[in-house]
Amino acid sequence: MKIIHQYYVYILASKIRGTLYIGMTNDLQRRVYEHKMGIKKGFTLKYGVNKLMYFETFQNVNEAIDREKKLKKWNRSWKIELIEKENIKWKDLASDWYDNILND
């Protein structure tokens, strides 16, 4: 039996057209939770970047890493265009993932 791996390249924002962050992970729900809870110190905690605006799924880790690197080199307007192509209203795609945890 072959194990299928999933990798994600994602874009977070602080608000609509706010500060952006691009990352890569093998567990999107866990990683977004870490951003929302401020578990790891760094850029996203400092600038309040914790809303999931966009993500892509990969089965090959090297493809995910390459995509992350390419997106990080894009200019800001291209990143915004990519988000708005799929998420015109800038809805936090993870807004209801943690209702039981974050609302207690």
N, C-alpha and C positions, 0 to 999 in steps of 0.2 A: 504494500500500500504506500503510495506516494503522499508525503505531507505537503499540503499547499500553504505557502507562507503569504502573508499580506503585509504590504508596506504602504505607508501613506505619506504624501507630501501635502502639507497644509498651510493655509494662510490665516493668521489671526489678525484682528484689528482691535484698537482701543474703542473705536466708535465709527460711525459712518465716515468714510474717507479720512479716518484718523491714522495713527501710527500703525504700521504694518510689521508683521513678523512672519518669516517663512521657516518651517521646520520639517523634519522627516522623522517618522517613528514606525514601529511595528505594532503599536497598540494605540490607536487614535483616541479611544475613550479615556484610557488611563492618562495619556499625555495631556489632553485638553483639561481633564480634571486637575492635574498638577498645575497647569497654568491658571485655572480659575481659583484654585485654593492658595496660590502663591507659594507652593511648596519649595520650588527651586529659586534661589536668588538670581537676579540677572536682569537683562533687558526687559523682558515681558512684565516682570513684577514692578520694576522701576517706572515703567510707562503705562501700566494698567492695560496691557495688551492681552486680552483673555477671551475674546469672542471669535468663534470659529466662523469664518466667512466663506471658505473654499477648501476643498481637498480633492486629491486624485489618489487612486488605488493602483498598486503595482504588485506583481507576484515576484519580480526580480529585484533584489536589493540594490544592485548596481544601477538599474534603470531609475529607481527612486532617488538614489544619491545624485545621479547625473541631472535629473529633472530639478531637484532642489537647488543644485549649484547654478543651473541655467536661470531659474526664476530669480534667484538672489542677484543675478547680474542685470536683470531687466530694469528699465527705468520705471519710476513710480506710476506713470500714466498707463503703461502696459499692464502692470499688476492690477490697477484699479479696473481697467477694461476687462481683464480676465475674471475678476470677481463679479463685476456687473453683468457679464455675459450669462452667468448662471444664477446670480443672486442679486438682482437689481435693487431690492429693498434693503440689502445689507442685514438680513436676518441672521441672528446667531444660530447656526445650524445645530448647535449642541444645547440650545436654550432649555430643552426639556429632558436632557439625558440624566440629570442629577437631581430631579425634583425632590425625591425622598431624602436625599442627603443634604442639599443646600438649603432646603426650606424648614429643616428641623430646628 
